[in-house]
Amino acid sequence: MIILETEQLLFRPLTLDDLDDMTALYTDPEVTRFLGGPRSRDEVKRVLNGYIREYQIYGHSFFATIRKSDQSFIGHCGLLKQEVQGQEEIELAYVLARPYWQNNLALEGTAALKEYGLNQLGFTRLVSLIPPDNAVSIHIAERIGMQYERDVDQWGQHFHLYAINKPKPAGAE
């Protein structure tokens, strides 16, 4: 079931059939450098099951991200329900496998998910929690219109919180 499609990408709910691809993604030290480091297959399976449950409950979570040209699983992008400093937020996040870096796929995927979240799912605000030294993700957040809001300590890590609010309709207060 395709949730969203862009010029180069397809997004669909994650399934247990994605475990091997997810494990390959999360055992790469470069990919997980800003995610707390590599994870075992059992840890990945637990996390994957959590994403599947979140999708069943909320209708959104991480989505498998597939490159159209060859149907390759290239990572996952999504809209995650998070609590940030006591406030409920929807986080726009992505993780791509290293061979797909620097192809504008992260930018294409996050831009599409931003529009999907704000316009189709009706969220009024999206955030991204980005480690301060992750210059690529900061650049992508800024390119899709997110702005730095504040620093946040979450899950034992320090992040810059970037946010975008849905514009109010003309004439609304």
VMD Tcl script that draws the C-alpha trace (Angstrom):
set ca {
  {0.00 0.00 0.00}
  {1.69 3.18 -1.21}
  {1.04 6.12 1.12}
  {2.90 8.78 -0.82}
  {4.79 9.09 -4.09}
  {7.33 11.62 -5.33}
  {9.29 11.86 -8.56}
  {11.88 9.33 -7.36}
  {10.41 7.77 -4.20}
  {7.57 5.66 -2.87}
  {6.53 5.56 0.80}
  {4.67 2.62 2.33}
  {4.12 1.29 5.85}
  {7.00 -0.74 7.24}
  {6.45 -4.50 7.67}
  {8.41 -7.34 9.25}
  {9.56 -8.19 5.71}
  {11.74 -5.07 6.00}
  {13.77 -6.52 8.89}
  {16.81 -7.47 6.79}
  {16.95 -4.05 5.11}
  {16.40 -2.27 8.43}
  {19.13 -4.37 10.06}
  {21.56 -3.49 7.28}
  {20.68 0.17 7.79}
  {21.09 0.13 11.58}
  {24.32 -1.88 11.67}
  {26.15 0.72 9.54}
  {28.20 2.89 11.95}
  {28.12 5.88 9.58}
  {24.34 5.76 9.20}
  {23.84 5.45 12.96}
  {26.49 8.01 13.94}
  {23.81 10.49 15.07}
  {21.36 7.79 16.21}
  {23.25 6.35 19.17}
  {25.37 3.88 17.20}
  {24.79 0.48 15.57}
  {22.08 -1.87 16.82}
  {21.76 -5.65 16.87}
  {19.19 -7.47 14.74}
  {17.09 -8.11 17.88}
  {17.12 -4.39 18.75}
  {16.16 -3.51 15.17}
  {13.30 -6.03 15.27}
  {11.99 -4.50 18.50}
  {12.18 -0.98 17.04}
  {10.58 -2.11 13.77}
  {7.70 -3.70 15.67}
  {7.25 -0.38 17.49}
  {7.03 1.54 14.21}
  {4.50 -0.98 12.87}
  {2.37 -0.57 16.03}
  {2.59 3.23 15.83}
  {1.35 3.15 12.25}
  {-1.57 0.91 13.27}
  {-2.49 3.24 16.15}
  {-1.86 6.69 14.64}
  {-1.87 6.14 10.87}
  {1.68 7.52 10.64}
  {5.16 6.59 11.81}
  {8.29 5.80 9.84}
  {7.51 4.69 6.29}
  {9.66 2.39 4.19}
  {11.28 4.60 1.58}
  {11.65 2.92 -1.81}
  {13.55 4.23 -4.83}
  {11.16 3.93 -7.77}
  {13.78 3.28 -10.45}
  {14.78 -0.13 -9.05}
  {12.36 -0.68 -6.13}
  {15.30 -0.55 -3.67}
  {14.62 -0.06 0.03}
  {16.78 2.99 0.71}
  {15.78 3.76 4.30}
  {12.81 5.19 6.12}
  {11.27 8.61 6.53}
  {8.35 9.49 8.68}
  {6.21 11.49 11.01}
  {6.67 10.33 14.61}
  {4.60 11.17 17.66}
  {7.06 12.44 20.30}
  {6.96 14.15 23.65}
  {9.50 16.96 23.76}
  {9.95 18.72 27.09}
  {6.42 17.80 28.16}
  {4.83 18.93 24.89}
  {3.39 16.58 22.29}
  {5.02 17.09 18.90}
  {5.14 15.40 15.50}
  {8.74 14.82 14.44}
  {9.72 14.71 10.79}
  {12.69 12.34 10.59}
  {14.61 10.24 8.09}
  {17.34 7.61 7.93}
  {18.85 6.72 4.55}
  {21.36 4.02 3.66}
  {24.78 5.39 2.78}
  {24.68 4.56 -0.98}
  {21.73 6.96 -1.30}
  {23.33 9.95 0.38}
  {24.04 13.11 -1.64}
  {21.41 12.36 -4.28}
  {18.82 14.85 -2.97}
  {16.66 11.90 -1.91}
  {16.54 13.01 1.75}
  {15.49 16.49 0.63}
  {12.85 15.10 -1.74}
  {11.51 12.72 0.91}
  {11.37 15.20 3.78}
  {9.80 17.90 1.59}
  {7.07 15.46 0.53}
  {6.44 14.28 4.08}
  {6.28 17.87 5.33}
  {3.53 18.60 2.79}
  {1.79 15.29 3.58}
  {1.84 15.97 7.33}
  {0.70 19.59 7.15}
  {-1.79 19.31 4.29}
  {-3.13 15.76 4.24}
  {-2.86 14.69 7.88}
  {-3.72 18.17 9.15}
  {-0.84 18.71 11.57}
  {-0.34 22.36 12.40}
  {3.33 21.96 13.35}
  {6.23 19.64 12.61}
  {9.61 19.51 14.36}
  {12.96 17.86 13.75}
  {15.39 17.06 16.55}
  {18.87 17.32 15.04}
  {22.25 16.86 16.75}
  {24.13 20.19 16.49}
  {27.00 18.61 14.52}
  {24.71 17.01 11.90}
  {25.20 19.77 9.32}
  {23.54 17.81 6.50}
  {20.26 17.35 8.39}
  {20.30 20.97 9.52}
  {20.74 22.03 5.89}
  {17.84 19.79 4.77}
  {15.57 21.10 7.54}
  {16.32 24.68 6.50}
  {15.80 23.87 2.80}
  {12.27 22.61 3.49}
  {11.42 25.75 5.46}
  {12.07 24.66 9.03}
  {13.64 27.18 11.38}
  {15.82 26.74 14.45}
  {13.70 27.25 17.54}
  {15.71 26.15 20.57}
  {18.10 23.60 22.05}
  {16.61 20.49 23.63}
  {18.01 17.71 25.80}
  {16.15 14.48 25.03}
  {16.93 10.76 25.43}
  {20.29 11.62 26.96}
  {21.34 13.62 23.88}
  {21.52 17.31 22.95}
  {19.57 18.51 19.88}
  {18.67 21.61 17.96}
  {14.89 21.70 17.56}
  {13.83 22.90 14.13}
  {10.15 23.58 13.48}
  {7.68 24.61 10.85}
  {4.13 25.75 11.51}
  {1.33 25.45 8.99}
  {0.49 28.92 7.74}
  {-2.87 30.17 8.93}
  {-5.40 30.77 6.14}
  {-5.76 34.38 4.99}
  {-8.08 36.25 7.36}
  {-7.62 33.78 10.24}
  {-6.36 35.07 13.55}
}
mol new
graphics top color blue
foreach p $ca { graphics top sphere $p radius 0.5 }
foreach p [lrange $ca 0 end-1] q [lrange $ca 1 end] { graphics top cylinder $p $q radius 0.2 }
display resetview
